[in-house]
């Protein structure tokens, strides 16, 4: 009698574990799709980065200051310093 109970509990535990694995696999498969809502909002929020010509740090493209030659800078001071040293 006790052996049947232990076997039943073991079968139930294995079935529950398999069920959870299938759910985790399906969730992972859905989150890897490129057109899923979670991935599209993440891609829309990403912005390209540009490197400051003076200090070589990266800043978001919308925050960068550009000169006539399309060089990117992180601040007005670095823009001015770059043109003073290059002149």
mmCIF file as gemmi writes it, N, C-alpha and C atoms, coordinates in Angstrom:
data_model
loop_
_atom_site.group_PDB
_atom_site.id
_atom_site.type_symbol
_atom_site.label_atom_id
_atom_site.label_alt_id
_atom_site.label_comp_id
_atom_site.label_asym_id
_atom_site.label_entity_id
_atom_site.label_seq_id
_atom_site.pdbx_PDB_ins_code
_atom_site.Cartn_x
_atom_site.Cartn_y
_atom_site.Cartn_z
_atom_site.occupancy
_atom_site.B_iso_or_equiv
_atom_site.pdbx_formal_charge
_atom_site.auth_seq_id
_atom_site.auth_asym_id
_atom_site.pdbx_PDB_model_num
ATOM 1 N N . UNK Axp A 1 ? 0.816 -1.199 0 1 0 ? 1 A 1
ATOM 2 C CA . UNK Axp A 1 ? 0 0 0 1 0 ? 1 A 1
ATOM 3 C C . UNK Axp A 1 ? 0.864 1.27 0 1 0 ? 1 A 1
ATOM 4 N N . UNK Axp A 2 ? 1.865 1.315 0.857 1 0 ? 2 A 1
ATOM 5 C CA . UNK Axp A 2 ? 2.734 2.485 0.935 1 0 ? 2 A 1
ATOM 6 C C . UNK Axp A 2 ? 3.577 2.619 -0.327 1 0 ? 2 A 1
ATOM 7 N N . UNK Axp A 3 ? 3.934 1.475 -0.947 1 0 ? 3 A 1
ATOM 8 C CA . UNK Axp A 3 ? 4.727 1.503 -2.167 1 0 ? 3 A 1
ATOM 9 C C . UNK Axp A 3 ? 3.921 2.161 -3.284 1 0 ? 3 A 1
ATOM 10 N N . UNK Axp A 4 ? 2.636 1.845 -3.378 1 0 ? 4 A 1
ATOM 11 C CA . UNK Axp A 4 ? 1.779 2.46 -4.386 1 0 ? 4 A 1
ATOM 12 C C . UNK Axp A 4 ? 1.697 3.978 -4.189 1 0 ? 4 A 1
ATOM 13 N N . UNK Axp A 5 ? 1.601 4.415 -2.979 1 0 ? 5 A 1
ATOM 14 C CA . UNK Axp A 5 ? 1.55 5.839 -2.673 1 0 ? 5 A 1
ATOM 15 C C . UNK Axp A 5 ? 2.848 6.536 -3.094 1 0 ? 5 A 1
ATOM 16 N N . UNK Axp A 6 ? 3.978 5.919 -2.791 1 0 ? 6 A 1
ATOM 17 C CA . UNK Axp A 6 ? 5.275 6.497 -3.17 1 0 ? 6 A 1
ATOM 18 C C . UNK Axp A 6 ? 5.414 6.552 -4.689 1 0 ? 6 A 1
ATOM 19 N N . UNK Axp A 7 ? 4.995 5.488 -5.384 1 0 ? 7 A 1
ATOM 20 C CA . UNK Axp A 7 ? 5.054 5.467 -6.841 1 0 ? 7 A 1
ATOM 21 C C . UNK Axp A 7 ? 4.131 6.534 -7.421 1 0 ? 7 A 1
ATOM 22 N N . UNK Axp A 8 ? 2.938 6.687 -6.873 1 0 ? 8 A 1
ATOM 23 C CA . UNK Axp A 8 ? 2.005 7.708 -7.336 1 0 ? 8 A 1
ATOM 24 C C . UNK Axp A 8 ? 2.591 9.113 -7.14 1 0 ? 8 A 1
ATOM 25 N N . UNK Axp A 9 ? 3.173 9.366 -6 1 0 ? 9 A 1
ATOM 26 C CA . UNK Axp A 9 ? 3.785 10.673 -5.733 1 0 ? 9 A 1
ATOM 27 C C . UNK Axp A 9 ? 4.957 10.924 -6.683 1 0 ? 9 A 1
ATOM 28 N N . UNK Axp A 10 ? 5.762 9.911 -6.949 1 0 ? 10 A 1
ATOM 29 C CA . UNK Axp A 10 ? 6.885 10.061 -7.867 1 0 ? 10 A 1
ATOM 30 C C . UNK Axp A 10 ? 6.398 10.354 -9.28 1 0 ? 10 A 1
ATOM 31 N N . UNK Axp A 11 ? 5.373 9.642 -9.741 1 0 ? 11 A 1
ATOM 32 C CA . UNK Axp A 11 ? 4.827 9.88 -11.076 1 0 ? 11 A 1
ATOM 33 C C . UNK Axp A 11 ? 4.226 11.284 -11.162 1 0 ? 11 A 1
ATOM 34 N N . UNK Axp A 12 ? 3.528 11.703 -10.125 1 0 ? 12 A 1
ATOM 35 C CA . UNK Axp A 12 ? 2.955 13.047 -10.102 1 0 ? 12 A 1
ATOM 36 C C . UNK Axp A 12 ? 4.053 14.114 -10.138 1 0 ? 12 A 1
ATOM 37 N N . UNK Axp A 13 ? 5.124 13.918 -9.375 1 0 ? 13 A 1
ATOM 38 C CA . UNK Axp A 13 ? 6.227 14.887 -9.338 1 0 ? 13 A 1
ATOM 39 C C . UNK Axp A 13 ? 6.924 14.97 -10.697 1 0 ? 13 A 1
ATOM 40 N N . UNK Axp A 14 ? 7.144 13.848 -11.339 1 0 ? 14 A 1
ATOM 41 C CA . UNK Axp A 14 ? 7.772 13.853 -12.663 1 0 ? 14 A 1
ATOM 42 C C . UNK Axp A 14 ? 6.86 14.535 -13.68 1 0 ? 14 A 1
ATOM 43 N N . UNK Axp A 15 ? 5.577 14.262 -13.62 1 0 ? 15 A 1
ATOM 44 C CA . UNK Axp A 15 ? 4.624 14.907 -14.524 1 0 ? 15 A 1
ATOM 45 C C . UNK Axp A 15 ? 4.582 16.413 -14.309 1 0 ? 15 A 1
ATOM 46 N N . UNK Axp A 16 ? 4.571 16.857 -13.065 1 0 ? 16 A 1
ATOM 47 C CA . UNK Axp A 16 ? 4.58 18.277 -12.749 1 0 ? 16 A 1
ATOM 48 C C . UNK Axp A 16 ? 5.86 18.949 -13.258 1 0 ? 16 A 1
ATOM 49 N N . UNK Axp A 17 ? 6.996 18.281 -13.089 1 0 ? 17 A 1
ATOM 50 C CA . UNK Axp A 17 ? 8.271 18.824 -13.556 1 0 ? 17 A 1
ATOM 51 C C . UNK Axp A 17 ? 8.263 18.951 -15.083 1 0 ? 17 A 1
ATOM 52 N N . UNK Axp A 18 ? 7.764 17.92 -15.785 1 0 ? 18 A 1
ATOM 53 C CA . UNK Axp A 18 ? 7.681 17.982 -17.244 1 0 ? 18 A 1
ATOM 54 C C . UNK Axp A 18 ? 6.756 19.108 -17.707 1 0 ? 18 A 1
ATOM 55 N N . UNK Axp A 19 ? 5.636 19.273 -17.023 1 0 ? 19 A 1
ATOM 56 C CA . UNK Axp A 19 ? 4.692 20.338 -17.345 1 0 ? 19 A 1
ATOM 57 C C . UNK Axp A 19 ? 5.361 21.709 -17.21 1 0 ? 19 A 1
ATOM 58 N N . UNK Axp A 20 ? 6.099 21.919 -16.149 1 0 ? 20 A 1
ATOM 59 C CA . UNK Axp A 20 ? 6.8 23.202 -15.926 1 0 ? 20 A 1
ATOM 60 C C . UNK Axp A 20 ? 7.887 23.428 -16.986 1 0 ? 20 A 1
ATOM 61 N N . UNK Axp A 21 ? 8.565 22.359 -17.408 1 0 ? 21 A 1
ATOM 62 C CA . UNK Axp A 21 ? 9.588 22.485 -18.437 1 0 ? 21 A 1
ATOM 63 C C . UNK Axp A 21 ? 8.971 22.892 -19.779 1 0 ? 21 A 1
ATOM 64 N N . UNK Axp A 22 ? 7.832 22.312 -20.108 1 0 ? 22 A 1
ATOM 65 C CA . UNK Axp A 22 ? 7.15 22.658 -21.357 1 0 ? 22 A 1
ATOM 66 C C . UNK Axp A 22 ? 6.711 24.116 -21.319 1 0 ? 22 A 1
ATOM 67 N N . UNK Axp A 23 ? 6.163 24.579 -20.21 1 0 ? 23 A 1
ATOM 68 C CA . UNK Axp A 23 ? 5.761 25.978 -20.089 1 0 ? 23 A 1
ATOM 69 C C . UNK Axp A 23 ? 6.961 26.916 -20.225 1 0 ? 23 A 1
ATOM 70 N N . UNK Axp A 24 ? 8.068 26.585 -19.587 1 0 ? 24 A 1
ATOM 71 C CA . UNK Axp A 24 ? 9.266 27.422 -19.675 1 0 ? 24 A 1
ATOM 72 C C . UNK Axp A 24 ? 9.792 27.457 -21.111 1 0 ? 24 A 1
ATOM 73 N N . UNK Axp A 25 ? 9.752 26.338 -21.804 1 0 ? 25 A 1
ATOM 74 C CA . UNK Axp A 25 ? 10.201 26.285 -23.198 1 0 ? 25 A 1
ATOM 75 C C . UNK Axp A 25 ? 9.317 27.155 -24.082 1 0 ? 25 A 1
ATOM 76 N N . UNK Axp A 26 ? 8.005 27.097 -23.882 1 0 ? 26 A 1
ATOM 77 C CA . UNK Axp A 26 ? 7.09 27.897 -24.69 1 0 ? 26 A 1
ATOM 78 C C . UNK Axp A 26 ? 7.282 29.383 -24.427 1 0 ? 26 A 1
ATOM 79 N N . UNK Axp A 27 ? 7.506 29.764 -23.169 1 0 ? 27 A 1
ATOM 80 C CA . UNK Axp A 27 ? 7.753 31.167 -22.845 1 0 ? 27 A 1
ATOM 81 C C . UNK Axp A 27 ? 9.047 31.658 -23.488 1 0 ? 27 A 1
ATOM 82 N N . UNK Axp A 28 ? 10.075 30.831 -23.464 1 0 ? 28 A 1
ATOM 83 C CA . UNK Axp A 28 ? 11.352 31.217 -24.067 1 0 ? 28 A 1
ATOM 84 C C . UNK Axp A 28 ? 11.21 31.341 -25.584 1 0 ? 28 A 1
ATOM 85 N N . UNK Axp A 29 ? 10.445 30.449 -26.173 1 0 ? 29 A 1
ATOM 86 C CA . UNK Axp A 29 ? 10.244 30.49 -27.61 1 0 ? 29 A 1
ATOM 87 C C . UNK Axp A 29 ? 9.463 31.737 -28.016 1 0 ? 29 A 1
ATOM 88 N N . UNK Axp A 30 ? 8.465 32.136 -27.231 1 0 ? 30 A 1
ATOM 89 C CA . UNK Axp A 30 ? 7.692 33.328 -27.543 1 0 ? 30 A 1
ATOM 90 C C . UNK Axp A 30 ? 8.508 34.602 -27.353 1 0 ? 30 A 1
ATOM 91 N N . UNK Axp A 31 ? 9.366 34.642 -26.358 1 0 ? 31 A 1
ATOM 92 C CA . UNK Axp A 31 ? 10.142 35.858 -26.104 1 0 ? 31 A 1
ATOM 93 C C . UNK Axp A 31 ? 11.268 36.029 -27.113 1 0 ? 31 A 1
ATOM 94 N N . UNK Axp A 32 ? 11.652 34.987 -27.837 1 0 ? 32 A 1
ATOM 95 C CA . UNK Axp A 32 ? 12.714 35.094 -28.84 1 0 ? 32 A 1
ATOM 96 C C . UNK Axp A 32 ? 12.198 35.53 -30.203 1 0 ? 32 A 1
ATOM 97 N N . UNK Axp A 33 ? 10.899 35.608 -30.389 1 0 ? 33 A 1
ATOM 98 C CA . UNK Axp A 33 ? 10.356 36.041 -31.671 1 0 ? 33 A 1
ATOM 99 C C . UNK Axp A 33 ? 10.651 37.525 -31.859 1 0 ? 33 A 1
ATOM 100 N N . UNK Axp A 34 ? 11.122 37.935 -33.051 1 0 ? 34 A 1
ATOM 101 C CA . UNK Axp A 34 ? 11.469 39.337 -33.256 1 0 ? 34 A 1
ATOM 102 C C . UNK Axp A 34 ? 10.273 40.28 -33.276 1 0 ? 34 A 1
ATOM 103 N N . UNK Axp A 35 ? 9.075 39.785 -33.612 1 0 ? 35 A 1
ATOM 104 C CA . UNK Axp A 35 ? 7.932 40.672 -33.681 1 0 ? 35 A 1
ATOM 105 C C . UNK Axp A 35 ? 7.017 40.567 -32.458 1 0 ? 35 A 1
ATOM 106 N N . UNK Axp A 36 ? 7.524 40.014 -31.364 1 0 ? 36 A 1
ATOM 107 C CA . UNK Axp A 36 ? 6.721 39.965 -30.154 1 0 ? 36 A 1
ATOM 108 C C . UNK Axp A 36 ? 6.66 41.358 -29.536 1 0 ? 36 A 1
ATOM 109 N N . UNK Axp A 37 ? 5.604 41.705 -28.834 1 0 ? 37 A 1
ATOM 110 C CA . UNK Axp A 37 ? 5.468 43.057 -28.284 1 0 ? 37 A 1
ATOM 111 C C . UNK Axp A 37 ? 6.6 43.44 -27.332 1 0 ? 37 A 1
ATOM 112 N N . UNK Axp A 38 ? 7.116 42.5 -26.56 1 0 ? 38 A 1
ATOM 113 C CA . UNK Axp A 38 ? 8.191 42.823 -25.626 1 0 ? 38 A 1
ATOM 114 C C . UNK Axp A 38 ? 9.46 43.21 -26.374 1 0 ? 38 A 1
ATOM 115 N N . UNK Axp A 39 ? 9.769 42.529 -27.455 1 0 ? 39 A 1
ATOM 116 C CA . UNK Axp A 39 ? 10.981 42.836 -28.216 1 0 ? 39 A 1
ATOM 117 C C . UNK Axp A 39 ? 10.842 44.104 -29.042 1 0 ? 39 A 1
ATOM 118 N N . UNK Axp A 40 ? 9.656 44.396 -29.561 1 0 ? 40 A 1
ATOM 119 C CA . UNK Axp A 40 ? 9.506 45.602 -30.373 1 0 ? 40 A 1
ATOM 120 C C . UNK Axp A 40 ? 9.646 46.849 -29.517 1 0 ? 40 A 1
ATOM 121 N N . UNK Axp A 41 ? 9.091 46.857 -28.324 1 0 ? 41 A 1
ATOM 122 C CA . UNK Axp A 41 ? 9.246 48.038 -27.473 1 0 ? 41 A 1
ATOM 123 C C . UNK Axp A 41 ? 10.688 48.189 -27.026 1 0 ? 41 A 1
ATOM 124 N N . UNK Axp A 42 ? 11.377 47.092 -26.805 1 0 ? 42 A 1
ATOM 125 C CA . UNK Axp A 42 ? 12.782 47.163 -26.412 1 0 ? 42 A 1
ATOM 126 C C . UNK Axp A 42 ? 13.612 47.723 -27.553 1 0 ? 42 A 1
ATOM 127 N N . UNK Axp A 43 ? 13.35 47.306 -28.787 1 0 ? 43 A 1
ATOM 128 C CA . UNK Axp A 43 ? 14.105 47.797 -29.928 1 0 ? 43 A 1
ATOM 129 C C . UNK Axp A 43 ? 13.788 49.256 -30.21 1 0 ? 43 A 1
ATOM 130 N N . UNK Axp A 44 ? 12.554 49.696 -29.979 1 0 ? 44 A 1
ATOM 131 C CA . UNK Axp A 44 ? 12.2 51.083 -30.218 1 0 ? 44 A 1
ATOM 132 C C . UNK Axp A 44 ? 12.884 52.005 -29.219 1 0 ? 44 A 1
ATOM 133 N N . UNK Axp A 45 ? 13.132 51.528 -28.001 1 0 ? 45 A 1
ATOM 134 C CA . UNK Axp A 45 ? 13.746 52.351 -26.977 1 0 ? 45 A 1
ATOM 135 C C . UNK Axp A 45 ? 15.258 52.429 -27.11 1 0 ? 45 A 1
ATOM 136 N N . UNK Axp A 46 ? 15.865 51.586 -27.902 1 0 ? 46 A 1
ATOM 137 C CA . UNK Axp A 46 ? 17.307 51.613 -28.057 1 0 ? 46 A 1
ATOM 138 C C . UNK Axp A 46 ? 17.702 52.731 -29.008 1 0 ? 46 A 1
ATOM 139 N N . UNK Axp A 47 ? 18.806 53.387 -28.664 1 0 ? 47 A 1
ATOM 140 C CA . UNK Axp A 47 ? 19.295 54.486 -29.483 1 0 ? 47 A 1
ATOM 141 C C . UNK Axp A 47 ? 20.754 54.24 -29.803 1 0 ? 47 A 1
ATOM 142 N N . UNK Axp A 48 ? 21.18 54.653 -30.983 1 0 ? 48 A 1
ATOM 143 C CA . UNK Axp A 48 ? 22.572 54.43 -31.349 1 0 ? 48 A 1
ATOM 144 C C . UNK Axp A 48 ? 23.468 55.398 -30.586 1 0 ? 48 A 1
ATOM 145 N N . UNK Axp A 49 ? 24.697 54.948 -30.373 1 0 ? 49 A 1
ATOM 146 C CA . UNK Axp A 49 ? 25.673 55.728 -29.63 1 0 ? 49 A 1
ATOM 147 C C . UNK Axp A 49 ? 26.75 56.211 -30.6 1 0 ? 49 A 1
ATOM 148 N N . UNK Axp A 50 ? 27.31 57.376 -30.307 1 0 ? 50 A 1
ATOM 149 C CA . UNK Axp A 50 ? 28.417 57.916 -31.088 1 0 ? 50 A 1
ATOM 150 C C . UNK Axp A 50 ? 29.565 58.231 -30.142 1 0 ? 50 A 1
ATOM 151 N N . UNK Axp A 51 ? 30.788 58.223 -30.671 1 0 ? 51 A 1
ATOM 152 C CA . UNK Axp A 51 ? 31.972 58.452 -29.845 1 0 ? 51 A 1
ATOM 153 C C . UNK Axp A 51 ? 32.419 59.899 -29.953 1 0 ? 51 A 1
ATOM 154 N N . UNK Axp A 52 ? 32.678 60.504 -28.802 1 0 ? 52 A 1
ATOM 155 C CA . UNK Axp A 52 ? 33.189 61.869 -28.762 1 0 ? 52 A 1
ATOM 156 C C . UNK Axp A 52 ? 34.608 61.862 -29.34 1 0 ? 52 A 1
ATOM 157 N N . UNK Axp A 53 ? 34.89 62.776 -30.248 1 0 ? 53 A 1
ATOM 158 C CA . UNK Axp A 53 ? 36.202 62.836 -30.89 1 0 ? 53 A 1
ATOM 159 C C . UNK Axp A 53 ? 37.286 63.323 -29.932 1 0 ? 53 A 1
ATOM 160 N N . UNK Axp A 54 ? 36.908 64.037 -28.9 1 0 ? 54 A 1
ATOM 161 C CA . UNK Axp A 54 ? 37.897 64.588 -27.977 1 0 ? 54 A 1
ATOM 162 C C . UNK Axp A 54 ? 38.261 63.591 -26.874 1 0 ? 54 A 1
ATOM 163 N N . UNK Axp A 55 ? 37.258 63.103 -26.139 1 0 ? 55 A 1
ATOM 164 C CA . UNK Axp A 55 ? 37.552 62.245 -24.979 1 0 ? 55 A 1
ATOM 165 C C . UNK Axp A 55 ? 37.301 60.763 -25.233 1 0 ? 55 A 1
ATOM 166 N N . UNK Axp A 56 ? 36.765 60.427 -26.391 1 0 ? 56 A 1
ATOM 167 C CA . UNK Axp A 56 ? 36.537 59.04 -26.823 1 0 ? 56 A 1
ATOM 168 C C . UNK Axp A 56 ? 35.482 58.298 -26.004 1 0 ? 56 A 1
ATOM 169 N N . UNK Axp A 57 ? 34.632 59.029 -25.276 1 0 ? 57 A 1
ATOM 170 C CA . UNK Axp A 57 ? 33.533 58.368 -24.582 1 0 ? 57 A 1
ATOM 171 C C . UNK Axp A 57 ? 32.332 58.294 -25.525 1 0 ? 57 A 1
ATOM 172 N N . UNK Axp A 58 ? 31.417 57.385 -25.232 1 0 ? 58 A 1
ATOM 173 C CA . UNK Axp A 58 ? 30.237 57.215 -26.07 1 0 ? 58 A 1
ATOM 174 C C . UNK Axp A 58 ? 29.05 57.935 -25.44 1 0 ? 58 A 1
ATOM 175 N N . UNK Axp A 59 ? 28.297 58.634 -26.276 1 0 ? 59 A 1
ATOM 176 C CA . UNK Axp A 59 ? 27.097 59.35 -25.845 1 0 ? 59 A 1
ATOM 177 C C . UNK Axp A 59 ? 25.96 59.002 -26.8 1 0 ? 59 A 1
ATOM 178 N N . UNK Axp A 60 ? 24.7 59.105 -26.341 1 0 ? 60 A 1
ATOM 179 C CA . UNK Axp A 60 ? 23.587 58.866 -27.262 1 0 ? 60 A 1
ATOM 180 C C . UNK Axp A 60 ? 23.617 59.865 -28.418 1 0 ? 60 A 1
ATOM 181 N N . UNK Axp A 61 ? 23.225 59.418 -29.571 1 0 ? 61 A 1
ATOM 182 C CA . UNK Axp A 61 ? 23.296 60.258 -30.76 1 0 ? 61 A 1
ATOM 183 C C . UNK Axp A 61 ? 22.455 61.522 -30.613 1 0 ? 61 A 1
ATOM 184 N N . UNK Axp A 62 ? 21.33 61.439 -29.921 1 0 ? 62 A 1
ATOM 185 C CA . UNK Axp A 62 ? 20.479 62.612 -29.76 1 0 ? 62 A 1
ATOM 186 C C . UNK Axp A 62 ? 21.091 63.638 -28.81 1 0 ? 62 A 1
ATOM 187 N N . UNK Axp A 63 ? 22.019 63.238 -27.942 1 0 ? 63 A 1
ATOM 188 C CA . UNK Axp A 63 ? 22.655 64.162 -27 1 0 ? 63 A 1
ATOM 189 C C . UNK Axp A 63 ? 23.961 64.722 -27.534 1 0 ? 63 A 1
ATOM 190 N N . UNK Axp A 64 ? 24.466 64.175 -28.599 1 0 ? 64 A 1
ATOM 191 C CA . UNK Axp A 64 ? 25.765 64.581 -29.122 1 0 ? 64 A 1
ATOM 192 C C . UNK Axp A 64 ? 25.653 65.921 -29.852 1 0 ? 64 A 1
ATOM 193 N N . UNK Axp A 65 ? 26.775 66.631 -29.858 1 0 ? 65 A 1
ATOM 194 C CA . UNK Axp A 65 ? 26.886 67.89 -30.597 1 0 ? 65 A 1
ATOM 195 C C . UNK Axp A 65 ? 27.779 67.608 -31.802 1 0 ? 65 A 1
ATOM 196 N N . UNK Axp A 66 ? 27.334 67.994 -32.991 1 0 ? 66 A 1
ATOM 197 C CA . UNK Axp A 66 ? 28.068 67.706 -34.223 1 0 ? 66 A 1
ATOM 198 C C . UNK Axp A 66 ? 28.623 68.996 -34.816 1 0 ? 66 A 1
ATOM 199 N N . UNK Axp A 67 ? 29.793 68.888 -35.427 1 0 ? 67 A 1
ATOM 200 C CA . UNK Axp A 67 ? 30.358 70.038 -36.137 1 0 ? 67 A 1
ATOM 201 C C . UNK Axp A 67 ? 30.05 69.921 -37.629 1 0 ? 67 A 1
ATOM 202 N N . UNK Axp A 68 ? 30.663 70.804 -38.437 1 0 ? 68 A 1
ATOM 203 C CA . UNK Axp A 68 ? 30.382 70.817 -39.869 1 0 ? 68 A 1
ATOM 204 C C . UNK Axp A 68 ? 30.837 69.537 -40.564 1 0 ? 68 A 1
ATOM 205 N N . UNK Axp A 69 ? 31.859 68.895 -40.026 1 0 ? 69 A 1
ATOM 206 C CA . UNK Axp A 69 ? 32.385 67.665 -40.623 1 0 ? 69 A 1
ATOM 207 C C . UNK Axp A 69 ? 31.696 66.408 -40.104 1 0 ? 69 A 1
ATOM 208 N N . UNK Axp A 70 ? 30.61 66.577 -39.366 1 0 ? 70 A 1
ATOM 209 C CA . UNK Axp A 70 ? 29.83 65.484 -38.783 1 0 ? 70 A 1
ATOM 210 C C . UNK Axp A 70 ? 30.59 64.725 -37.701 1 0 ? 70 A 1
ATOM 211 N N . UNK Axp A 71 ? 31.571 65.361 -37.07 1 0 ? 71 A 1
ATOM 212 C CA . UNK Axp A 71 ? 32.225 64.765 -35.91 1 0 ? 71 A 1
ATOM 213 C C . UNK Axp A 71 ? 31.325 64.948 -34.7 1 0 ? 71 A 1
ATOM 214 N N . UNK Axp A 72 ? 31.251 63.936 -33.868 1 0 ? 72 A 1
ATOM 215 C CA . UNK Axp A 72 ? 30.378 63.989 -32.698 1 0 ? 72 A 1
ATOM 216 C C . UNK Axp A 72 ? 31.195 64.356 -31.457 1 0 ? 72 A 1
ATOM 217 N N . UNK Axp A 73 ? 30.56 65.129 -30.563 1 0 ? 73 A 1
ATOM 218 C CA . UNK Axp A 73 ? 31.195 65.539 -29.311 1 0 ? 73 A 1
ATOM 219 C C . UNK Axp A 73 ? 30.177 65.432 -28.195 1 0 ? 73 A 1
ATOM 220 N N . UNK Axp A 74 ? 30.679 65.21 -26.974 1 0 ? 74 A 1
ATOM 221 C CA . UNK Axp A 74 ? 29.773 65.062 -25.836 1 0 ? 74 A 1
ATOM 222 C C . UNK Axp A 74 ? 29.386 66.414 -25.238 1 0 ? 74 A 1
ATOM 223 N N . UNK Axp A 75 ? 30.155 67.472 -25.492 1 0 ? 75 A 1
ATOM 224 C CA . UNK Axp A 75 ? 29.837 68.797 -24.948 1 0 ? 75 A 1
ATOM 225 C C . UNK Axp A 75 ? 30.414 69.88 -25.848 1 0 ? 75 A 1
ATOM 226 N N . UNK Axp A 76 ? 29.946 71.125 -25.614 1 0 ? 76 A 1
ATOM 227 C CA . UNK Axp A 76 ? 30.468 72.264 -26.374 1 0 ? 76 A 1
ATOM 228 C C . UNK Axp A 76 ? 31.938 72.484 -26.089 1 0 ? 76 A 1
ATOM 229 N N . UNK Axp A 77 ? 32.333 72.231 -24.834 1 0 ? 77 A 1
ATOM 230 C CA . UNK Axp A 77 ? 33.728 72.43 -24.454 1 0 ? 77 A 1
ATOM 231 C C . UNK Axp A 77 ? 34.656 71.506 -25.248 1 0 ? 77 A 1
ATOM 232 N N . UNK Axp A 78 ? 34.242 70.262 -25.425 1 0 ? 78 A 1
ATOM 233 C CA . UNK Axp A 78 ? 35.07 69.324 -26.188 1 0 ? 78 A 1
ATOM 234 C C . UNK Axp A 78 ? 35.085 69.681 -27.671 1 0 ? 78 A 1
ATOM 235 N N . UNK Axp A 79 ? 33.989 70.202 -28.172 1 0 ? 79 A 1
ATOM 236 C CA . UNK Axp A 79 ? 33.947 70.667 -29.561 1 0 ? 79 A 1
ATOM 237 C C . UNK Axp A 79 ? 34.954 71.794 -29.757 1 0 ? 79 A 1
ATOM 238 N N . UNK Axp A 80 ? 34.932 72.765 -28.842 1 0 ? 80 A 1
ATOM 239 C CA . UNK Axp A 80 ? 35.851 73.904 -28.952 1 0 ? 80 A 1
ATOM 240 C C . UNK Axp A 80 ? 37.302 73.467 -28.763 1 0 ? 80 A 1
ATOM 241 N N . UNK Axp A 81 ? 37.543 72.578 -27.786 1 0 ? 81 A 1
ATOM 242 C CA . UNK Axp A 81 ? 38.91 72.107 -27.532 1 0 ? 81 A 1
ATOM 243 C C . UNK Axp A 81 ? 39.446 71.315 -28.722 1 0 ? 81 A 1
ATOM 244 N N . UNK Axp A 82 ? 38.623 70.537 -29.355 1 0 ? 82 A 1
ATOM 245 C CA . UNK Axp A 82 ? 39.05 69.758 -30.518 1 0 ? 82 A 1
ATOM 246 C C . UNK Axp A 82 ? 39.453 70.674 -31.666 1 0 ? 82 A 1
ATOM 247 N N . UNK Axp A 83 ? 38.668 71.721 -31.885 1 0 ? 83 A 1
ATOM 248 C CA . UNK Axp A 83 ? 38.981 72.634 -32.994 1 0 ? 83 A 1
ATOM 249 C C . UNK Axp A 83 ? 40.155 73.544 -32.68 1 0 ? 83 A 1
ATOM 250 N N . UNK Axp A 84 ? 40.428 73.818 -31.4 1 0 ? 84 A 1
ATOM 251 C CA . UNK Axp A 84 ? 41.607 74.591 -31.035 1 0 ? 84 A 1
ATOM 252 C C . UNK Axp A 84 ? 42.876 73.791 -31.258 1 0 ? 84 A 1
ATOM 253 N N . UNK Axp A 85 ? 42.851 72.497 -30.912 1 0 ? 85 A 1
ATOM 254 C CA . UNK Axp A 85 ? 44.038 71.653 -31.07 1 0 ? 85 A 1
ATOM 255 C C . UNK Axp A 85 ? 44.274 71.275 -32.532 1 0 ? 85 A 1
ATOM 256 N N . UNK Axp A 86 ? 43.207 71.169 -33.312 1 0 ? 86 A 1
ATOM 257 C CA . UNK Axp A 86 ? 43.386 70.775 -34.709 1 0 ? 86 A 1
ATOM 258 C C . UNK Axp A 86 ? 43.735 71.965 -35.597 1 0 ? 86 A 1
ATOM 259 N N . UNK Axp A 87 ? 43.545 73.191 -35.121 1 0 ? 87 A 1
ATOM 260 C CA . UNK Axp A 87 ? 43.848 74.381 -35.942 1 0 ? 87 A 1
ATOM 261 C C . UNK Axp A 87 ? 45.29 74.76 -35.878 1 0 ? 87 A 1
